[in-house]
Each structure stands twice: as structure tokens, then as C-alpha cells.
Amino acid sequence: MSRVPPYDQAAEEALIGAMLLSPAAIETAYEMVQARDFYRPAHQHIYDAVIGLWLEGQPTDPVTVADVLRRSGLLDAIGGPATLVSVQANTPSTRSAGRYAAIVAEMSQYRSLIAAASETVESAYDMVGPPGDLIEQFGQRLVSIESDSPTDLPPDLSTLNEFLDRPAAEQAPWAIPGLLRRGWRVMVVAGEGAGKSVLLRQVAISAAAGLHPFTHRPMPSIRTLVVDLENPDEAIEAICAPMAAAAAEVEGWDPDRCWLWRRPAGIDLRRRRDRLELEQVLRIAQPDLVCLGPVYKVYRPSGKDDEETATAGAQAVLDDLRTRYRFALLLEHHAPHGADSKKRQMRPHGSVLWQRWPELGFGLEPVRDMNGSFTIGRFRGDRLPNQWPERIDRSGGRWPWDATWPAGTFDPDHPADPEPLF
């Protein structure tokens, strides 16, 4: 016995009726649904006729719409002029057009999902291609369905006053006080061997232990994820083992708060398989902070596109993931080699898009005559107030980096207080 696909006849009729009554409802419907989103062919025809008249600036009442359908030979197919009069008369409210359209769109999405799944099932039964190709095709169909699905109201829409008056609980919380809020993008650029990987791991491990990465004072512990795209296992162990031992001595240490994902060959976030694999890691680790790098190994430019296109694609994926999973993102990137080998510019290698992208962009500049010390400069202006130190120094201890701040950064009575002052 065949099953009837999901649809809501009452919502379809209410939306069509609202369109026959109100130009505002037509505009709402035009932005949220297409003719194909209606299940009943009669409603598809009426929608097309109304939209056609509206775009031409013509009246859109039952008489004018019936005339369009008559000339198109479709009036009888919709049930005649009486159908138009009936749906108009029975419209509950034109002000609810957005809600009616959202229901129609949702039902359409259900039907599209059923169709995509059914096509994939049939192709799998018939073995029309390699399983990987069928999975990729199914994924493309799902992406297409998602991109065509409007919402009732755009997310994050509010008046300015509503935004400014929102309660503190709705503001992005600090992942690490003064350094990173959830949702921020921070990039650290340095030359090879400067220790940026060590720096990111210190931030991740200490924060998971409930210690501020630079002051080592107690802070609320968070969940962290290190995505290592370069180092072999032996190097990771050499870097992380001493810090993990120091973290284990902290009261309340929970190793389940600090995660590591190793991909020394790199990933390509523009490939669906790699993207879904990273998303699975995020679902399992549930991080408040992701420390990832090096950046040049998150995508692979191909012969079909250039560096700018590849960079924009990788950034789009990272932005999507950080906003949906609400984590702070701390990235490491290499500085480019220049003509002057003694003075490298501490800016991101590759596309200029990397310079514009993060909220905070730092470059580690070696301090003259101070081996193992680096000033933390900026390759872009800070978008947001923060309390990152002005210099880091190799400590020789289990926490490899010590930090120095500009005078007056902290309250004079609490010079090492990690709580933000702004």
C-alpha cells in the first residue's frame, strides 16, 4: 500500500488565500517558497499566476488570477473560479502568511528528503555505482535540500535595543578569561620552529585543567580539542606529555575534557568526507575551544581553482562549524618567506583572506638578543578588546611558555588576575 507524502492542505490553502488578499503576504510567500513547494498542482498553478501578476504590478484578486489561469488553460484544472473565491474567503489571517509559508516549506523539505532517500535506495539496490559515489551524491542532494529550505524568521534578527539589552546569559561566554570568547577566531603566526604548536597545546591543556594558560591561576575548566595536522605521534607526545603531567596534578583534573585528533597528512575541509569527519569529532569532544593547525593543511587547492577560492571555501566551513557548535577557534599558521631572510613579515602565508578573517591576529616576533623570547605583535587590528600578553618567553618548565603584559593591564592589587576588566 503506497503512503501519501507529507503535506498540509490547510496551510497551502491559507497561504494562497492570504496572497489573494494581501500584497504583503505575496511578498512574504515569494521570499519563502516556490511553486514546487506546494503539494497540490492546483495550488502551484495559483501561486505562479499570483506571483506573475504581482511582479508586473497588476491586481491580484480572484478575478484577475482566474483570467490568467483561463488564458493559460488551467482554470478548470484548479477547480474553476469558485476555488479562488473559497480559499480567499476561508483565510484565517493574512498576518500569519509567514507561518503558513514556513509550514508549506517544511512539508516540501520532508518530501524532498523522502525522494532523495528513495532514489539512493534504488541506486544502491541496483548497484549503479561505487558506494562512495552514491554516498557523495546523497550528500549533495541533502545539501541542496537544506539550502532551499527557508525559515519563518531569519535567525538572530532583533532591534538594536533588544540586542544591547540582552541578558548576560545570552552573550558569548569566555572560554579563557581575557583571551578568548566562544565564537572568536584567533590566529597565531610565526616562523618554523618558533613554538606556536607548543603554545596552542599549552593553551588547550591548561584551560582543560582549569588553569589560565599564562598566569596559571585557577579559572573555570573548559573542554578543549587539539587538531594536529602536521606532527608525527612522537613529536606530539614530546610536546604534550610534560604538560599533561602538570595538568594531572591539578585538583579536579578530568582527562575527558582534553581531546586530540591527529591527521599529520592534513585534511581538506572542502571535501565532504573530511568535513563530516571533523564534525563527528566535534560532536564527540564537545569542545569549548578548538586549537587547530597549521592552517595551510586544512585545504588543498586543485587545478580547478586558485588560492583565494580554496581559502574562502575552508573559511566558510570553519565559520559554519564554530557558529553551530559555539566554540572558540585558535589557529596556528606559518609566516611567508620573504626576500629578506633576517626579517620575515609575521602575517599569514597564502591568501590575504587569512589576514582579514580572524577577530585577533598575532605574529610572534623574535626578541633581539633574547633567545626563546617573542613579542606578540599584530598583523591586523584587534576587532575586540582582550588581554593577550605582549611577550612570551621559554620557561624551561612543564608549562613551556611564560608571559609578560603591558603595565596597567590588570588591577594593581591583583597583577596576575585573569578575570577580564572590560
C-alpha positions as CSV (number, residue, x, y, z in Angstrom):
1,M,0.0,0.0,0.0
2,S,1.5,3.4,-1.1
3,R,1.9,6.1,1.5
4,V,0.8,9.7,1.0
5,P,3.8,12.1,1.2
6,P,3.7,14.7,3.9
7,Y,1.8,17.9,3.1
8,D,-0.5,20.3,4.9
9,Q,-3.5,21.2,2.8
10,A,-4.8,23.7,5.3
11,A,-1.5,25.6,5.3
12,E,-1.4,25.6,1.5
13,E,-4.9,27.0,1.2
14,A,-4.3,29.6,3.9
15,L,-1.2,30.8,2.2
16,I,-2.9,31.0,-1.2
17,G,-5.9,32.8,0.3
18,A,-3.6,35.3,2.1
19,M,-1.8,36.0,-1.2
20,L,-5.2,36.8,-2.8
21,L,-6.0,39.3,-0.1
22,S,-2.7,41.0,0.7
23,P,0.4,42.2,-1.3
24,A,2.4,41.9,1.9
25,A,1.5,38.2,2.1
26,I,2.6,37.8,-1.6
27,E,6.0,39.3,-0.8
28,T,6.4,37.0,2.2
29,A,5.4,34.0,0.2
30,Y,7.7,35.0,-2.7
31,E,10.7,35.2,-0.3
32,M,10.0,31.9,1.5
33,V,8.5,29.4,-1.0
34,Q,8.4,28.4,-4.7
35,A,5.6,26.9,-6.7
36,R,7.2,23.4,-6.4
37,D,6.9,23.6,-2.6
38,F,3.1,23.2,-2.8
39,Y,1.9,19.6,-2.9
40,R,-1.3,20.1,-4.8
41,P,-0.8,21.1,-8.5
42,A,-3.8,23.5,-8.3
43,H,-2.0,25.5,-5.6
44,Q,1.2,25.5,-7.7
45,H,-0.7,27.0,-10.6
46,I,-2.5,29.6,-8.5
47,Y,0.8,30.6,-6.9
48,D,2.5,31.1,-10.3
49,A,-0.4,33.2,-11.5
50,V,-0.4,35.4,-8.4
51,I,3.3,35.9,-8.5
52,G,3.3,36.7,-12.2
53,L,0.7,39.4,-11.7
54,W,2.4,40.8,-8.6
55,L,5.8,41.1,-10.4
56,E,4.1,43.1,-13.2
57,G,2.4,45.4,-10.7
58,Q,-1.1,44.2,-11.6
59,P,-4.0,43.5,-9.2
60,T,-4.0,40.0,-7.6
61,D,-7.6,39.3,-6.8
62,P,-9.7,36.2,-7.7
63,V,-11.0,37.8,-10.9
64,T,-7.6,38.8,-12.3
65,V,-6.0,35.5,-11.2
66,A,-8.8,33.5,-12.8
67,D,-8.3,35.4,-16.0
68,V,-4.6,34.5,-16.1
69,L,-5.4,30.8,-15.4
70,R,-8.2,30.8,-18.1
71,R,-5.8,32.1,-20.8
72,S,-3.3,29.5,-19.7
73,G,-5.9,26.7,-20.0
74,L,-5.5,25.9,-16.3
75,L,-8.7,27.3,-14.8
76,D,-10.6,24.1,-14.9
77,A,-7.6,22.2,-13.5
78,I,-7.7,24.2,-10.3
79,G,-11.5,23.7,-9.9
80,G,-12.7,26.9,-11.5
81,P,-13.2,30.5,-10.2
82,A,-15.1,29.1,-7.1
83,T,-11.8,27.6,-5.8
84,L,-10.2,31.1,-5.7
85,V,-13.2,32.7,-4.0
86,S,-13.3,29.8,-1.5
87,V,-9.7,29.9,-0.4
88,Q,-9.8,33.7,-0.1
89,A,-13.0,33.6,2.0
90,N,-11.6,30.9,4.3
91,T,-8.2,32.5,5.0
92,P,-7.7,32.7,8.8
93,S,-5.3,35.7,8.8
94,T,-3.1,37.4,6.3
95,R,-0.7,38.4,9.1
96,S,0.1,34.7,9.6
97,A,1.4,34.3,6.0
98,G,4.9,33.8,7.2
99,R,3.9,30.9,9.4
100,Y,1.8,29.3,6.6
101,A,4.8,29.6,4.2
102,A,7.1,28.0,6.8
103,I,4.7,25.0,7.1
104,V,4.5,24.7,3.3
105,A,8.3,24.8,3.0
106,E,8.8,22.3,5.8
107,M,6.4,19.8,4.2
108,S,8.2,20.3,0.9
109,Q,11.5,19.6,2.6
110,Y,10.1,16.3,4.0
111,R,9.0,15.3,0.5
112,S,12.4,16.2,-0.9
113,L,14.2,14.2,1.7
114,I,12.0,11.2,1.0
115,A,12.6,11.5,-2.7
116,A,16.4,11.8,-2.2
117,A,16.5,8.8,0.1
118,S,14.3,6.7,-2.2
119,E,16.5,7.5,-5.2
120,T,19.6,6.5,-3.2
121,V,18.0,3.3,-2.0
122,E,17.0,2.3,-5.6
123,S,20.5,3.1,-6.8
124,A,22.0,1.0,-4.0
125,Y,19.8,-2.0,-4.8
126,D,20.7,-1.7,-8.5
127,M,24.4,-1.1,-7.6
128,V,24.6,1.6,-10.3
129,G,27.9,2.9,-8.9
130,P,30.6,2.6,-6.2
131,P,29.1,3.0,-2.7
132,G,31.3,6.1,-2.1
133,D,29.9,7.8,-5.2
134,L,26.3,7.1,-4.1
135,I,27.1,8.4,-0.6
136,E,28.6,11.6,-2.2
137,Q,25.5,12.0,-4.4
138,F,23.2,11.6,-1.5
139,G,25.1,14.2,0.5
140,Q,24.8,16.6,-2.4
141,R,21.1,16.1,-2.5
142,L,20.9,16.7,1.2
143,V,22.9,19.9,0.9
144,S,20.6,21.0,-1.9
145,I,17.5,20.4,0.2
146,E,18.9,22.3,3.2
147,S,20.0,25.3,1.1
148,D,16.5,25.6,-0.4
149,S,14.7,25.5,3.0
150,P,13.7,28.9,4.3
151,T,12.8,29.7,7.9
152,D,9.9,31.5,9.4
153,L,12.1,34.4,10.6
154,P,15.8,35.0,9.9
155,P,17.9,33.8,12.8
156,D,19.5,36.5,15.1
157,L,17.1,39.2,13.9
158,S,16.3,41.8,16.6
159,T,16.0,45.5,17.1
160,L,19.3,47.2,18.2
161,N,17.9,47.8,21.7
162,E,16.9,44.2,22.1
163,F,20.4,43.2,21.2
164,L,22.0,45.7,23.5
165,D,19.6,44.8,26.4
166,R,20.0,41.0,26.0
167,P,20.8,39.3,29.3
168,A,24.4,38.3,30.1
169,A,23.4,34.7,29.8
170,E,22.8,35.2,26.1
171,Q,26.2,36.8,25.5
172,A,29.1,34.7,24.3
173,P,30.8,33.4,27.5
174,W,34.6,33.5,28.0
175,A,36.3,30.3,27.0
176,I,39.5,31.7,28.6
177,P,39.0,34.9,30.6
178,G,40.5,37.9,28.7
179,L,41.9,35.8,25.9
180,L,39.0,34.0,24.0
181,R,35.3,34.1,24.0
182,R,33.3,31.3,22.4
183,G,32.8,32.1,18.8
184,W,36.1,34.1,18.4
185,R,38.7,33.4,15.8
186,V,42.3,33.9,16.8
187,M,45.3,33.2,14.6
188,V,48.9,32.9,15.7
189,V,51.5,33.3,13.0
190,A,55.2,32.6,13.4
191,G,58.2,31.2,11.6
192,E,59.1,27.5,11.6
193,G,60.3,26.2,15.0
194,A,59.2,29.2,16.9
195,G,56.9,27.1,19.1
196,K,53.4,28.1,18.0
197,S,52.3,24.4,18.2
198,V,53.6,24.2,21.8
199,L,51.8,27.5,22.6
200,L,48.5,26.2,21.3
201,R,48.9,22.9,23.3
202,Q,49.7,24.8,26.5
203,V,46.5,26.9,26.0
204,A,44.4,23.7,25.4
205,I,45.8,21.5,28.2
206,S,45.9,24.2,30.9
207,A,42.4,25.5,30.1
208,A,41.1,21.9,30.3
209,A,42.8,21.6,33.7
210,G,41.2,24.8,34.9
211,L,44.3,26.9,34.8
212,H,44.8,30.2,32.9
213,P,47.4,29.4,30.2
214,F,49.7,32.2,31.1
215,T,49.0,33.2,34.7
216,H,48.4,29.6,35.9
217,R,45.7,30.9,38.2
218,P,42.5,28.9,38.7
219,M,39.7,29.5,36.1
220,P,36.6,27.5,35.2
221,S,37.8,24.5,33.3
222,I,36.6,24.0,29.7
223,R,36.5,21.2,27.2
224,T,39.3,21.5,24.5
225,L,40.2,19.8,21.3
226,V,43.6,19.9,19.6
227,V,43.5,19.2,15.9
228,D,47.1,18.4,14.9
229,L,47.5,18.4,11.1
230,E,51.3,18.2,10.9
231,N,53.2,16.5,13.7
232,P,54.0,12.8,14.0
233,D,53.0,10.9,17.1
234,E,56.4,11.1,18.7
235,A,56.5,14.9,18.4
236,I,53.0,15.2,19.8
237,E,54.0,13.1,22.8
238,A,57.2,15.0,23.4
239,I,55.3,18.3,23.4
240,C,52.2,17.2,25.4
241,A,53.4,14.7,28.0
242,P,55.1,17.2,30.4
243,M,52.0,19.5,30.3
244,A,49.6,16.6,30.7
245,A,51.6,15.5,33.8
246,A,51.3,19.0,35.2
247,A,47.6,19.1,34.5
248,A,47.1,15.8,36.3
249,E,48.4,17.3,39.5
250,V,45.6,19.9,39.4
251,E,42.8,19.1,41.8
252,G,39.7,18.0,39.9
253,W,41.6,17.2,36.7
254,D,39.4,15.3,34.3
255,P,41.3,14.0,31.2
256,D,37.9,13.7,29.4
257,R,38.0,17.5,29.0
258,C,41.0,17.5,26.7
259,W,40.9,15.7,23.3
260,L,43.3,15.2,20.4
261,W,42.6,14.5,16.8
262,R,45.7,13.6,14.7
263,R,45.8,14.0,10.9
264,P,49.5,14.5,10.0
265,A,48.7,14.3,6.3
266,G,46.3,17.2,6.7
267,I,42.6,17.4,5.7
268,D,40.6,19.2,3.0
269,L,37.6,20.9,4.5
270,R,36.1,21.3,1.1
271,R,35.8,17.6,0.7
272,R,32.6,16.3,2.2
273,R,34.2,13.2,3.8
274,D,36.8,15.3,5.7
275,R,34.2,17.9,6.7
276,L,31.9,15.2,8.1
277,E,34.8,13.5,9.9
278,L,35.7,16.7,11.6
279,E,32.1,17.3,12.5
280,Q,31.9,13.9,14.1
281,V,35.0,14.7,16.2
282,L,33.3,17.9,17.4
283,R,30.1,16.0,18.3
284,I,32.1,13.6,20.4
285,A,34.6,16.0,22.0
286,Q,32.0,18.9,22.5
287,P,34.8,21.5,22.8
288,D,34.5,25.0,24.1
289,L,37.9,25.7,22.4
290,V,39.4,24.2,19.3
291,C,43.2,24.6,18.7
292,L,43.9,23.7,15.1
293,G,46.7,23.9,12.7
294,P,48.7,24.5,10.7
295,V,46.2,26.4,8.6
296,Y,47.8,25.6,5.2
297,K,46.9,21.9,5.8
298,V,43.1,22.4,6.1
299,Y,42.6,22.7,2.4
300,R,44.2,21.6,-0.9
301,P,44.0,23.9,-3.9
302,S,43.3,21.9,-7.0
303,G,43.9,22.7,-10.7
304,K,40.3,23.8,-10.9
305,D,40.6,26.8,-8.6
306,D,43.0,29.3,-7.1
307,E,44.3,30.0,-3.6
308,E,41.6,32.6,-2.9
309,T,38.8,30.2,-3.8
310,A,40.3,27.4,-1.8
311,T,40.8,29.7,1.2
312,A,37.3,31.1,1.1
313,G,35.9,27.5,1.0
314,A,37.9,26.4,4.0
315,Q,36.9,29.6,5.9
316,A,33.2,29.0,5.2
317,V,33.4,25.5,6.7
318,L,35.2,26.7,9.8
319,D,32.8,29.6,10.3
320,D,29.8,27.2,9.9
321,L,31.2,24.8,12.5
322,R,32.3,27.4,15.1
323,T,28.9,29.1,14.9
324,R,26.9,25.9,15.1
325,Y,29.0,24.2,17.8
326,R,29.8,27.5,19.6
327,F,33.5,27.0,20.2
328,A,36.4,29.5,20.3
329,L,38.9,28.8,17.5
330,L,42.6,29.2,18.0
331,L,44.7,28.6,14.8
332,E,48.4,28.4,14.0
333,H,49.8,29.5,10.7
334,H,53.2,29.9,9.1
335,A,54.6,33.2,8.1
336,P,55.7,33.6,4.5
337,H,59.4,33.6,3.4
338,G,60.4,36.9,2.0
339,A,63.4,38.4,0.2
340,D,65.0,39.4,3.5
341,S,65.7,36.2,5.4
342,K,66.6,38.1,8.5
343,K,63.3,40.0,8.8
344,R,60.3,37.9,7.9
345,Q,56.9,39.6,7.9
346,M,54.7,38.0,10.6
347,R,51.5,37.7,8.6
348,P,49.6,34.6,7.4
349,H,51.1,32.8,4.4
350,G,48.9,32.4,1.4
351,S,45.7,34.3,0.6
352,V,45.2,37.8,2.0
353,L,41.8,36.5,3.2
354,W,43.5,35.0,6.2
355,Q,44.6,38.5,7.3
356,R,41.1,39.8,7.2
357,W,39.3,36.8,8.8
358,P,40.2,36.5,12.5
359,E,39.0,38.7,15.3
360,L,42.6,38.7,16.7
361,G,45.7,38.1,14.6
362,F,49.0,37.7,16.3
363,G,52.5,37.5,14.9
364,L,55.4,36.1,17.1
365,E,58.4,38.3,16.5
366,P,61.8,37.1,17.9
367,V,63.2,39.4,20.5
368,R,66.8,40.5,19.7
369,D,69.4,39.1,22.0
370,M,66.8,37.1,23.9
371,N,66.8,33.6,22.6
372,G,63.4,31.9,23.1
373,S,61.5,35.2,23.6
374,F,58.9,36.6,21.3
375,T,56.8,39.8,21.2
376,I,53.2,39.2,20.3
377,G,52.6,41.7,17.6
378,R,49.5,42.2,15.4
379,F,49.2,41.5,11.7
380,R,45.7,43.1,11.9
381,G,44.0,45.5,14.3
382,D,42.1,43.8,17.1
383,R,38.4,43.7,16.5
384,L,37.6,43.1,20.1
385,P,39.1,44.1,23.5
386,N,41.4,41.4,25.0
387,Q,44.2,40.8,27.4
388,W,46.7,38.8,25.5
389,P,50.3,39.3,26.7
390,E,52.8,41.5,24.9
391,R,55.6,38.9,25.1
392,I,56.1,35.2,25.8
393,D,59.3,33.6,27.0
394,R,60.5,30.0,27.1
395,S,60.3,28.9,30.7
396,G,62.1,25.6,30.7
397,G,59.3,24.2,32.9
398,R,56.5,21.8,32.3
399,W,54.4,24.8,31.1
400,P,56.8,25.9,28.3
401,W,55.7,29.5,28.0
402,D,55.7,32.4,30.5
403,A,54.1,35.7,29.6
404,T,54.5,39.4,30.2
405,W,51.8,42.0,29.9
406,P,51.9,45.8,29.3
407,A,51.9,47.8,32.5
408,G,48.4,48.6,33.7
409,T,46.7,45.6,32.0
410,F,45.5,44.3,35.4
411,D,44.2,45.7,38.5
412,P,47.3,46.9,40.5
413,D,46.0,45.0,43.6
414,H,45.8,41.8,41.6
415,P,48.6,41.9,38.9
416,A,48.0,38.3,37.8
417,D,44.2,38.3,38.0
418,P,43.0,36.6,34.8
419,E,39.5,37.9,35.0
420,P,38.7,40.4,32.2
421,L,38.4,44.0,33.2
422,F,36.1,45.2,30.4
